[in-house]
Amino acid sequence: MTHKAGYVNIIGNPNVGKSTLMNALVGERLSIITSKAQTTRHRILGIVNGDDYQIVFSDTPGIIKPAYELQESMMDFVKSAFEDADVLVYMVEIGERELKDEAFFARINNSKVPVMLLLNKIDKSNQGQLEEQITLWSEKVPNAEIFPISALEKFNTQAVYDRIIELLPVSPPYFPKDALTDKSERFFVNEIIREKILLNYEKEVPYAVEVETEEFLEEENIIRIKSVIMVERDTQKGIIIGHKGAALKRVGIAAREEMEKFFMKKVHLELFVKVNKDWRSSDFQLRRFGYNQKK
């Protein structure tokens, strides 16, 4: 039996639905989904296995013009998605007309691998608008196959999935056939906590936060987790903790409930808040948190 396998890398502007799409195609909630931009900071792999295929989906940060060191590193993850792609999925949403970085756009148009352009959120459009957008993107990216979809409603996502399998090259699997992702349990603990912070705080605070899990002890009936929320300023620490600790407690309860669903086991979670001054601009700190891998 011929086996197919390949990397299917999803790129696009912030907030177009890349994480929603990957979670829908993988069938697991691996990527953070919120309405805020720059939610995904890392390149996250989601692996789907069939008897004769393995799809390695890759969710990447939204394409932006970097303003500081952390964002530079996030864009390095996007660049790496061009280097190992077997199928490139470029995602846009209804009403969008351009990519925020023309250099990336040129790389899509010059891609040597198949390009699928997914026009997302079509449930928010009418037929005339949809036809206009398909014409626009057909001219902008002539080398792409265009699929109108709604990742949230899972409309036409099966057709995308089936076409991906057709486009995969013949190859043995890249990962064990029971693998779901390349990330550790601690990584998903950190991401779940970070998601709850994104949902519960406003303005700059969520973007100044990084999470580090210091303990992950799995016992027969419970997982005991100790995590530290890093912020850049004392004022941010106060905001995260809130009056009499109420805000931090709210985040902790929501994160624990999410972890219990994710790990399918009871979780005991302890959260602490520490100031790690200007970590987003520190090369050493970024490497410590898994960024700046190429340096």
TIMARDREN-182084 format. One record per residue (C-alpha): residue in three letters; x, y, z. Coordinates in steps of 0.1 Angstrom, whole numbers, padded with zeros to 4 digits, always signed. Layout:
BEGIN
ALAXYZ...
//
This chain:
BEGIN
MET+0000+0000+0000THR+0014+0034-0010HIS+0018+0058+0020LYS+0016+0096+0016ALA+0028+0122+0041GLY+0036+0159+0041TYR+0037+0192+0059VAL+0006+0214+0052ASN+0015+0249+0064ILE-0012+0275+0072ILE-0003+0312+0068GLY-0022+0344+0066ASN-0029+0378+0083PRO-0038+0379+0120ASN-0073+0368+0130VAL-0084+0353+0097GLY-0092+0319+0113LYS-0060+0299+0109SER-0062+0283+0144THR-0099+0276+0140LEU-0092+0259+0107MET-0064+0237+0121ASN-0084+0227+0151ALA-0113+0218+0128LEU-0091+0197+0105VAL-0071+0180+0133GLY-0103+0174+0153GLU-0085+0186+0185ARG-0082+0220+0202LEU-0044+0225+0198SER-0043+0263+0190ILE-0056+0292+0210ILE-0087+0308+0195THR-0097+0343+0206SER-0109+0374+0188LYS-0076+0392+0196ALA-0048+0395+0170GLN-0014+0379+0175THR-0029+0351+0196THR-0006+0324+0181ARG+0030+0330+0189HIS+0046+0297+0180ARG+0045+0273+0151ILE+0022+0245+0163LEU+0020+0211+0146GLY-0012+0191+0145ILE-0009+0156+0131VAL-0037+0136+0115ASN-0032+0099+0106GLY-0050+0077+0083ASP-0041+0041+0073ASP-0022+0053+0042TYR-0015+0090+0050GLN-0002+0114+0076ILE-0009+0151+0074VAL+0013+0174+0095PHE-0007+0206+0098SER+0013+0237+0109ASP-0004+0267+0124THR+0017+0299+0123PRO+0015+0334+0138GLY-0004+0360+0117ILE+0017+0379+0093ILE+0026+0414+0107LYS+0054+0440+0104PRO+0074+0433+0135ALA+0077+0461+0161TYR+0099+0444+0187GLU+0121+0413+0192LEU+0092+0389+0201GLN+0074+0397+0169GLU+0106+0393+0149SER+0108+0357+0162MET+0071+0351+0155MET+0078+0361+0118ASP+0107+0336+0117PHE+0082+0309+0125VAL+0062+0320+0094LYS+0093+0321+0072SER+0101+0285+0083ALA+0066+0275+0071PHE+0077+0282+0035GLU+0109+0261+0038ASP+0093+0227+0046ALA+0058+0230+0031ASP+0045+0202+0008VAL+0012+0221+0005LEU+0009+0258+0014VAL-0025+0269+0027TYR-0029+0307+0024MET-0059+0319+0044VAL-0078+0351+0038GLU-0112+0363+0050ILE-0141+0379+0032GLY-0134+0416+0026GLU-0096+0413+0029ARG-0077+0426-0001GLU-0040+0424+0007LEU-0013+0407+0027LYS+0005+0429+0053ASP+0039+0420+0040GLU+0045+0421+0003ALA+0077+0399+0006PHE+0056+0371+0019PHE+0031+0377-0009ALA+0058+0373-0035ARG+0069+0340-0019ILE+0033+0326-0021ASN+0031+0335-0058ASN+0065+0320-0065SER+0058+0288-0045LYS+0071+0256-0060VAL+0046+0235-0040PRO+0008+0235-0044VAL-0010+0265-0030MET-0046+0264-0017LEU-0062+0298-0010LEU-0090+0295+0015LEU-0115+0323+0015ASN-0128+0321+0051LYS-0159+0335+0069ILE-0181+0333+0038ASP-0211+0329+0062LYS-0206+0367+0067SER-0210+0375+0030ASN-0235+0375+0002GLN-0232+0358-0033GLY-0222+0390-0050GLN-0194+0398-0025LEU-0182+0362-0027GLU-0179+0362-0064GLU-0161+0396-0064GLN-0136+0382-0038ILE-0130+0350-0058THR-0122+0370-0089LEU-0099+0393-0069TRP-0079+0365-0054SER-0078+0345-0086GLU-0059+0375-0102LYS-0037+0381-0072VAL-0027+0345-0067PRO-0031+0328-0101ASN-0012+0297-0089ALA-0037+0289-0062GLU-0068+0267-0060ILE-0095+0287-0043PHE-0119+0272-0017PRO-0146+0293-0001ILE-0151+0281+0035SER-0163+0288+0070ALA-0138+0273+0094LEU-0161+0280+0124GLU-0191+0264+0108LYS-0170+0237+0092PHE-0185+0245+0058ASN-0165+0231+0029THR-0136+0220+0052GLN-0141+0184+0042ALA-0134+0193+0006VAL-0102+0211+0017TYR-0092+0180+0037ASP-0098+0156+0008ARG-0079+0178-0016ILE-0049+0180+0008ILE-0048+0142+0008GLU-0047+0142-0030LEU-0018+0167-0030LEU+0004+0149-0005PRO+0036+0134-0018VAL+0043+0097-0015SER+0064+0094+0017PRO+0067+0074+0049PRO+0052+0091+0080TYR+0073+0118+0097PHE+0060+0111+0132PRO+0047+0080+0150LYS+0012+0071+0138ASP-0003+0077+0172ALA+0012+0112+0175LEU-0011+0142+0178THR+0014+0171+0180ASP+0051+0178+0184LYS+0045+0199+0216SER+0048+0188+0252GLU+0021+0188+0279ARG+0037+0218+0295PHE+0034+0238+0263PHE-0004+0232+0262VAL-0007+0241+0299ASN+0011+0274+0291GLU-0011+0281+0261ILE-0043+0274+0280ILE-0033+0298+0307ARG-0023+0324+0282GLU-0056+0321+0264LYS-0076+0328+0296ILE-0054+0359+0301LEU-0062+0371+0266LEU-0099+0366+0273ASN-0099+0383+0307TYR-0077+0413+0303GLU-0076+0444+0281LYS-0051+0465+0262GLU-0014+0457+0263VAL-0014+0434+0294PRO-0021+0401+0276TYR+0007+0407+0251ALA+0032+0414+0279VAL+0025+0380+0293GLU+0044+0347+0290VAL+0037+0316+0310GLU+0062+0290+0323THR+0051+0257+0338GLU+0076+0248+0366GLU+0059+0215+0377PHE+0038+0190+0359LEU+0033+0159+0380GLU+0009+0133+0367GLU-0005+0109+0394GLU-0030+0082+0389ASN-0061+0103+0395ILE-0048+0139+0393ILE-0023+0161+0375ARG-0005+0187+0398ILE+0006+0218+0380LYS+0026+0248+0391SER+0028+0277+0366VAL+0043+0312+0367ILE+0028+0341+0347MET+0056+0365+0337VAL+0048+0402+0331GLU+0071+0431+0323ARG+0060+0457+0349ASP+0049+0458+0385THR+0017+0476+0374GLN+0009+0446+0351LYS+0015+0422+0380GLY-0011+0441+0400ILE-0036+0440+0371ILE-0031+0403+0366ILE-0037+0396+0403GLY-0066+0420+0408HIS-0083+0432+0439LYS-0077+0406+0467GLY-0065+0381+0440ALA-0099+0379+0423ALA-0087+0383+0388LEU-0060+0357+0391LYS-0084+0333+0407ARG-0108+0337+0378VAL-0081+0329+0353GLY-0070+0299+0374ILE-0105+0284+0376ALA-0111+0288+0338ALA-0077+0274+0330ARG-0081+0244+0353GLU-0115+0236+0338GLU-0100+0238+0303MET-0071+0216+0313GLU-0093+0189+0328LYS-0111+0187+0294PHE-0078+0186+0275PHE-0061+0160+0296MET-0093+0142+0306LYS-0082+0141+0342LYS-0086+0161+0374VAL-0061+0190+0377HIS-0048+0209+0407LEU-0034+0242+0394GLU-0012+0267+0413LEU-0006+0301+0396PHE+0021+0327+0406VAL+0029+0360+0390LYS+0064+0374+0386VAL+0079+0404+0369ASN+0104+0396+0342LYS+0114+0431+0330ASP+0113+0437+0292TRP+0114+0400+0284ARG+0099+0406+0250SER+0130+0425+0239SER+0156+0402+0256ASP+0173+0377+0233PHE+0182+0355+0263GLN+0146+0354+0277LEU+0131+0348+0242ARG+0153+0318+0237ARG+0144+0305+0271PHE+0107+0307+0262GLY+0112+0289+0229TYR+0115+0318+0205ASN+0146+0330+0185GLN+0155+0294+0177LYS+0176+0304+0147LYS+0199+0326+0166
//
